[in-house]
Amino acid sequence: MTKKNVAILAPSDGKVIPLCATNDKVFASGTMGDGFGLQPIDVNKIQVVAPVSGKITMIASTKHAIGITTPNGLEVLIHMGIDTVKLNGDAFDIKCKVGENIKAGAPIAMMNLDIIKSHHLSDMILVIITNSTDKITALNISEKEVSVGDFVVDASIKDLKKKQKSKKNYDEMAKQIVQLVGGKQNISSVIHCITRLRFYLKDEKKAQTEKLKDVTGVIDVIKASGQYQVVIGNDVTNVFDAVMKQLGPLEAMDENQEVDTEKQNTNLVKRAFNELIGFITGSMSPVIGVIAASGIIKGILALLTLPQLGAILKPTSTIYLTISSIADSAFFFLPILVGYAAAKKLGSDPIVAAVIGGVLTYPQIIEWGKSFKTMFAIGNLNFEFLNYAYSIFPMIVAAWLAKIIGNWFKKHLPSYLQMIFNPLFTILIVSAITLVITGPVIQGAANGIANFINWLVQASGWLGGFVIGGLYQLLVIFGLHWGVVPLVAQQIAQTHQSALNAIISVTMVAQGAAVLAVAIKSKKSEMKELGFAAAISAFCGVTEPAIYGINLRFKKVFVSGLIGSAVGGLITGLMHGTMFGFTGSLIGFSSFFNPAHPTQLNSFYAFLISSIAAIIVSFLVTWFWGYKDNMKIGQKVKQKKAPGIE
């Protein structure tokens, strides 16, 4: 592989240090890319120069960061100070402009060190190659005291001809998406779930929705829950990574700017609802996969203990107990996983949140919680420990508290005390509040809601199954099903079963059967290819590719799926079927075996009969009524907007 070398110069007088030795966890970990830090000489003001030649591609609105792209394609970020975004540009005087071609060593900014230090912030300059993973094979750094413009780093560039084709496709797709949602400056933040990118835009009017729908790889665009949702399908993780590469560090954008459109067009209640749904989505979506996998493993273990299959495994055997422990770990340590994901969504320290989750799942705390051991008493009011293993909502609130308290200490503690005392105080305070106040209140309410929903669904029988089965996939259209996900997880965690999830499961099967009918009936090659792929995805528990790729675009196909899922839900409710795991649709068959009583097969029979009925009804209704090749694509089901949706 041929290599090209790029010389990177010192942006100022000072001492060069390796990135891992800098006092910012995100940069030090290499998350943003490889590079180095430079500690400026202790003077009042310094001049910052361009470390490389190239084009100025980004200047942060708060003036603390400048981006340069070299002719070789290196994306170099010059980040002046740490956490200096909060200064709103007071300490910086920019000497360049976006679009300007600049030579290495040319002045790009003036930096006032006195202002930075007066706010107890670090004045270290960070030079980061944000696309180093894709572009760099080696980075040789000289750790020493240097003068401005001195040679510091020798970067070896990868051969561009070796770049993978798939990577180019994702990168090009990401560029188009970012451009068509209004550009970097219009994006406040972005997260993703299993199938869609969820943008929080400053002004949705700037997004070119119809053009975005025509981008290759984009299935559909939905506006719901205060989010601008771009439906991608199974490639969403790759596209999300490419989008984040386009956006660069979030704080390099104007993240402090209010979303004017949302403030103008929504009242306080609606904004709160939208933010709640977004927070739940960001907290739960990263852990859904491991929870689903755990449920499948537990179901298969229960299946292998059935006497009808010769009791291949015994519940007391070492193999069974070991594999069961592996499956249980995701649920047992759920507070840690949810805390980490929630902190990532909030932009706070995920390690601090994970440690607080570890406090809630610490063996001694759990043991005391099982026996409701008294912590202390105030008069006749006893404060008791609770068992927080398998819990969700207490940790979500704890992550939010950690963000608020951590930010307070970040503003009020000197920079040299931040690394140790900020997490120390945050963990102690939030853990205490959670154990004493918020945890018991929220866990009690969550358990009560979970038990009530289970009771209500089972008590309503066929009627509840029919209504929920017929209407649930409408929530998916608006992305509101994420509000149901934590309730289902709470049910399974608290009661080890979910009658609601059993009905939800059959709705996935029905939509898969509807799109399968289209794939088989259609004579169009592109419709067959998309239909078969979407059907497989739906039978594996992800219905968005089916819904947005075909079913919603042919109104009658989607309705055919709803009819089939209503019939399947009716049968599930009539037979009082329930689920003991999280994974639904056909791939989740093992979740209908009761790990505690493997020989009780009523729920599995309910799954089998309801799934077959849903497949037959959805398939036949679609075949004879729902789809013809001469139908025009692009029609959508028009539904009334749910509360909180703009």
Helices and strands as residue ranges (DSSP letters): E 4-9, E 14-18, G 19-21, H 25-28, E 34-40, E 45-49, E 54-59, E 65-69, E 75-82, G 84-87, E 92-94, E 101-102, E 107-112, H 113-118, E 122-129, H 132-135, E 136-141, E 145-146, E 151-157, G 160-162, H 165-180, G 184-186, E 187-192, E 196-201, G 204-206, H 209-213, E 220-224, E 227-231, H 236-247, G 250-252, H 260-265, H 268-304, G 307-309, H 318-332, H 334-346, H 350-360, H 363-370, E 374-378, E 381-384, H 393-412, H 415-433, I 434-438, H 439-478, G 480-483, H 485-495, H 499-521, H 525-539, H 544-546, I 547-551, H 555-574, G 586-592, H 602-621, I 622-626
